[in-house]
Amino acid sequence: MDATLTPRRSVMDIPSAKEAAKKAVETVIELIPEARYVALEGIELSDDETCWEVVVGYVREGDAPVTALSALGGGRTYRTYKTLVLRRDTLEFVKMEPYRDSEHA
């Protein structure tokens, strides 16, 4: 593939990505105390490479299935996903918004 057709993005360094992911998960736990089973779902740099865009998933306390059997029935998705934006250089929290899959938007 011709490199001129596709803009080249920087490669993320793992230690910085891990710190951003940890900060994002901690932020969700702090801002949404009823969040359970909080986990990293995805991470990438913004197009201008100044911010981390971190997708975090969780289950609200009241939405968690009570038993394994109830989790199997109903077909309801219990996880909620948020995109958190953190400054790349300081990990300062910029915003949190509902996750939107850009491929299907």
Secondary structure, 3 states (H helix, E strand, C coil): CCCCCCCCCCCCCHHHHHHHHHHHHHHHHHHCCCEEEEEEEEEEECCCCCEEEEEEEEEEHHHCCCCHHHHHCCCCCCEEEEEEEEECCCCCEEEEEECCCCCCC
